[in-house]
Amino acid sequence: MAITIEQQRGLIRDTDEQFGLECPYCNVYAHMMPASVPEFDNIASAQPKHVGLVYQCDACHAPVFLRFAVKEYRENEIELCQNFIELERPKERFQFSYLPKQTEILFREALSCYSNNNFNAFASMCRRAAASAFSALGDSGKLRAFDEVMVAQEIADIDDEYFEPIKRVIFDKSDENELPFLDHAQAGILLEVLKDMLYQCFVRRGKLTRAIKVRRFFVQDGNGGMQSSA
């Protein structure tokens, strides 16, 4: 799929497929329409390495800013790379109330790094959040968490070589300077794997414990009511 800015016709995509993203304002996955495209002559004259485009979210009509790398300058058109950077990303959500306080603080900061495309800062904060979680889980906590992560790898069918840096971020005790560098895709996988690990280790247990307590309360209250009426 080529994306070009032509001198006569402006922004052109060589596909009829609609372009959609999760909007950073309304958090809806919506169709995006071009709203502001730089003038061809201005770009061709300056020849920057990156070009910024503004799209409009169909759901909430907010402007969404994307940055594309320039692939090639030609006489009457400029070809952009297909990949782009979202300058504003949707905020990641999680059920923080079930996490230990320190783990919650560190994981919130990790998600903030991810939302701002700071993927290696994100990896560093993920390691700190994971270490805090292992400490809260107790002696066998790290082993239990490792089992959950391996299950996640199996479910998502991620090959060992690609998954290895993610396991190193979460479980290695090496110095921060030895953390692997992550690309955008690996950072996304790390995000989902760590969310799943924290969910299985804390959120699932907390929700189940709370639900059972509520059930017991109503059962006991119902039994007490029957006894008092008798």
Phi and psi in degrees as a GROMACS rama.xvg file:
@    title "Ramachandran Plot"
@    xaxis  label "Phi"
@    yaxis  label "Psi"
@TYPE xy
-90.0418  143.802  ALA-2
-123.127  120.385  ILE-3
-132.762  153.499  THR-4
-111.934  112.313  ILE-5
-97.1115  151.334  GLU-6
-63.2199  -36.9354  GLN-7
-94.8165  -36.769  GLN-8
-107.984  -5.81075  ARG-9
79.1832  -141.65  GLY-10
-76.0928  128.693  LEU-11
-130.999  132.204  ILE-12
-116.496  130.754  ARG-13
-85.7659  39.9416  ASP-14
-149.039  149.854  THR-15
-87.0421  -5.6641  ASP-16
-65.0369  133.865  GLU-17
-71.1034  145.532  GLN-18
-96.1025  121.003  PHE-19
-128.744  152.032  GLY-20
-148.078  162.3  LEU-21
-81.0459  118.495  GLU-22
-69.4394  132.787  CYS-23
-72.1997  -8.59113  PRO-24
-101.729  -46.0711  TYR-25
-105.311  -4.81518  CYS-26
59.1703  26.0695  ASN-27
-104.698  136.765  VAL-28
-76.9757  110.978  TYR-29
-135.239  161.939  ALA-30
-68.945  138.423  HIS-31
-114.016  128.697  MET-32
-108.953  137.553  MET-33
-58.8198  131.282  PRO-34
-116.394  -30.0996  ALA-35
-150.173  119.156  SER-36
-123.391  131.271  VAL-37
-60.3757  151  PRO-38
-65.5933  136.951  GLU-39
-56.2585  -47.3433  PHE-40
-61.4679  -37.7107  ASP-41
-65.5903  -42.739  ASN-42
-68.8078  -45.6119  ILE-43
-61.5161  -33.7829  ALA-44
-72.0402  -45.5745  SER-45
-83.8794  -28.7181  ALA-46
48.6653  58.6132  GLN-47
-70.2901  161.171  PRO-48
-78.1997  -22.6031  LYS-49
-132.29  151.171  HIS-50
-128.12  135.329  VAL-51
-99.4455  132.741  GLY-52
-121.731  148.488  LEU-53
-113.738  126.132  VAL-54
-110.367  163.351  TYR-55
-118.284  129.743  GLN-56
-72.027  128.261  CYS-57
-67.2791  -25.5499  ASP-58
-79.1064  -45.5488  ALA-59
-121.7  -3.158  CYS-60
67.2378  18.3299  HIS-61
-80.0903  151.712  ALA-62
-77.4587  136.04  PRO-63
-121.49  121.989  VAL-64
-97.8384  127.446  PHE-65
-126.511  146.394  LEU-66
-119.081  125.496  ARG-67
-112.215  141.007  PHE-68
-80.5102  144.506  ALA-69
-83.3381  127.079  VAL-70
-86.7246  -43.6737  LYS-71
-160.508  139.094  GLU-72
-98.0464  126.235  TYR-73
-122.591  176.884  ARG-74
-59.3901  -46.9469  GLU-75
-119.746  10.618  ASN-76
-155.532  157.052  GLU-77
-123.83  120.67  ILE-78
-93.5474  132.129  GLU-79
-103.047  151.601  LEU-80
-67.6286  150.05  CYS-81
-68.1783  -36.7911  GLN-82
-74.5896  149.57  ASN-83
-144.568  167.047  PHE-84
-113.709  126.892  ILE-85
-81.297  115.454  GLU-86
-72.4875  -22.097  LEU-87
-131.772  118.637  GLU-88
-103.367  151.941  ARG-89
-61.2022  143.299  PRO-90
-70.8604  132.187  LYS-91
-74.7481  141.283  GLU-92
-111.053  150.498  ARG-93
-159.931  155.705  PHE-94
-86.6805  77.1997  GLN-95
-65.5859  -23.3331  PHE-96
-61.6426  -20.0131  SER-97
-92.535  -5.19279  TYR-98
-86.6277  150.35  LEU-99
-57.5827  148.554  PRO-100
-56.6308  -46.8373  LYS-101
-64.748  -41.5607  GLN-102
-62.6244  -39.8453  THR-103
-59.894  -47.2949  GLU-104
-60.5748  -46.2435  ILE-105
-67.9285  -38.8842  LEU-106
-72.6967  -34.3038  PHE-107
-60.4357  -42.0657  ARG-108
-67.8228  -35.3664  GLU-109
-60.9518  -45.7268  ALA-110
-65.1511  -34.0678  LEU-111
-64.3546  -41.6921  SER-112
-61.3667  -42.3761  CYS-113
-64.7353  -43.8267  TYR-114
-63.9314  -23.1202  SER-115
-100.879  15.9782  ASN-116
62.9832  22.6622  ASN-117
-95.2133  76.8041  ASN-118
-70.8834  -32.1189  PHE-119
-81.3502  -31.2728  ASN-120
-64.8914  -37.2238  ALA-121
-59.699  -44.4665  PHE-122
-61.2091  -42.3031  ALA-123
-62.7346  -42.9005  SER-124
-70.4063  -31.0529  MET-125
-63.2712  -40.9959  CYS-126
-62.1789  -43.1267  ARG-127
-65.7691  -40.4546  ARG-128
-64.5919  -41.4486  ALA-129
-64.3342  -43.6902  ALA-130
-61.1187  -39.9105  ALA-131
-64.349  -40.0037  SER-132
-65.3436  -42.2385  ALA-133
-61.7257  -39.8394  PHE-134
-63.953  -40.8988  SER-135
-69.3978  -29.7367  ALA-136
-77.43  -18.0509  LEU-137
94.8453  -166.884  GLY-138
-57.4483  -43.2026  ASP-139
-95.8278  8.39807  SER-140
-63.447  -42.3567  GLY-141
-66.1124  -39.0505  LYS-142
-65.3372  -42.1559  LEU-143
-62.7243  -43.4387  ARG-144
-64.0525  -39.3146  ALA-145
-60.309  -42.3136  PHE-146
-60.4634  -40.9039  ASP-147
-64.9204  -40.385  GLU-148
-66.6003  -39.7364  VAL-149
-66.2574  -35.9151  MET-150
-63.6694  -42.2152  VAL-151
-61.2744  -41.4577  ALA-152
-61.7028  -41.6595  GLN-153
-66.9187  -43.4201  GLU-154
-62.3  -43.6208  ILE-155
-82.9505  -6.72468  ALA-156
56.2689  54.586  ASP-157
-100.057  129.069  ILE-158
-69.0161  153.865  ASP-159
-59.6861  -42.2211  ASP-160
-62.9439  -42.8087  GLU-161
-73.38  -29.9735  TYR-162
-84.0759  -18.6346  PHE-163
-56.1845  -47.5375  GLU-164
-59.8341  -31.9803  PRO-165
-68.6359  -42.7625  ILE-166
-63.3777  -37.4969  LYS-167
-64.0839  -40.9185  ARG-168
-60.6776  -43.1461  VAL-169
-78.293  -40.0171  ILE-170
-113.234  -21.5281  PHE-171
-66.9892  152.196  ASP-172
-106.048  11.7577  LYS-173
-67.7216  168.631  SER-174
-61.9983  152.076  ASP-175
-56.5368  -32.1185  GLU-176
-66.6814  -16.5211  ASN-177
-97.2954  6.96292  GLU-178
-62.578  136.97  LEU-179
-69.0877  148.028  PRO-180
-79.5601  135.086  PHE-181
-111.43  140.888  LEU-182
-87.2262  178.552  ASP-183
-57.9422  -43.8289  HIS-184
-66.3582  -43.033  ALA-185
-66.2187  -37.2872  GLN-186
-62.1458  -39.1715  ALA-187
-64.4352  -39.5533  GLY-188
-67.4124  -43.8496  ILE-189
-56.7692  -42.7809  LEU-190
-57.9716  -50.5571  LEU-191
-68.1452  -37.4455  GLU-192
-67.0896  -43.0811  VAL-193
-69.5796  -38.2811  LEU-194
-59.9568  -42.6461  LYS-195
-65.9809  -41.7737  ASP-196
-61.4481  -47.0187  MET-197
-66.4863  -35.4045  LEU-198
-63.5722  -49.2112  TYR-199
-64.9762  -37.6181  GLN-200
-83.0015  -27.7641  CYS-201
-125.575  -53.6965  PHE-202
-67.0046  -47.6  VAL-203
-58.4273  -46.0262  ARG-204
-63.8877  -44.0085  ARG-205
-64.3488  -43.1591  GLY-206
-66.9003  -41.1894  LYS-207
-66.2676  -43.5533  LEU-208
-61.3927  -42.5752  THR-209
-66.0232  -42.4679  ARG-210
-63.5137  -40.9589  ALA-211
-66.8546  -39.6011  ILE-212
-61.5331  -41.7218  LYS-213
-64.1553  -43.6383  VAL-214
-60.5533  -44.9433  ARG-215
-63.4761  -38.6943  ARG-216
-60.9551  -47.2248  PHE-217
-69.8475  -34.8746  PHE-218
-65.0359  -46.9099  VAL-219
-65.2438  -39.8165  GLN-220
-65.115  -38.5333  ASP-221
-66.8015  -42.1959  GLY-222
-64.786  -39.704  ASN-223
-64.7371  -38.7719  GLY-224
-63.9246  -38.8963  GLY-225
-66.5526  -40.6796  MET-226
-66.6363  -38.9452  GLN-227
-69.5783  -32.6506  SER-228
-74.0313  -25.9785  SER-229
